[in-house]
């Protein structure tokens, strides 16, 4: 029943969540769902990635225990809600949230494959930060159930989720996902499919103009961050890029640049390109614009 025209999110039938991709973002989404009482399947084809996800989730739960946010008993219950698997046949759920590599073909392939083993009513949500939901849903059976569900890093902490309607996304699908976000104690914002959605489109110049200041030797990395943080931003643009990951941030810049027909105002920075080529991706590699190891 996905015929309604108004977005009314007050009743959700989603009980089981499958997260595809057990990297930092996927494990954060899975942890969030498990913390809020959902049965969760966390799938990845790489056993080592799954093991790392288990360790990260355990570490995050131990941190909450140390802050007296949860008890040891609650940690046990949360972990009981999680199934870690490399078996795609176990990816049966009311909603599948993919958090894999930012490549259209890969996302399309995983959705086609999981649509084949799930019910036609299973919602297929992409955590993409830059790819078109309309393009992703184009070749998926029952494209009305395909939607964007863009979390922010770290997903188990950050409140915002962009819920993105592609050209064929049903209103009822968007409504169910909006309610799911509320059930996850997130703040959902609904938007139609467009390059960069809301946040990455607005924030693109936060990063690009900051890097131009450094390129033109107007200010240093440290001074730009200090100025923006003193102005009220929680993190300066360079610290934020290091946290997000240089590869992810640069890929979004390239995607938005292409989507706007290579408009000069969206041109990716050569400074960031060089960092990506060197493998200096930020906190996750120990070095980005700043040194972490």
Secondary structure, DSSP 4 states (H G I P E B T S, - for coil): -----S---S-----EEEEE--SHHHHHHHHHHHHTT-EEEEE-S-HHHHHHHHHHHHHHHHHHHHTTSS-HHHHHHHHHTEEEES-GGG---SEEEE---S-HHHHHHHHHHHHTTS-TT-EEEE--SSS-HHHHHTTSSSGGGEEEEEE-SSTTT--EEEEEE-TT--HHHHHHHHHHHHHTT-EEEEEE--TTTTHHHHHHHHHHHHHHHHHTTSS-HHHHHHHHHHTT-SS-HHHHHHHH-HHHHHHHHHHHHHHTTT-GGGPPPHHHHHHHHHT--BGGGTBSSSB--
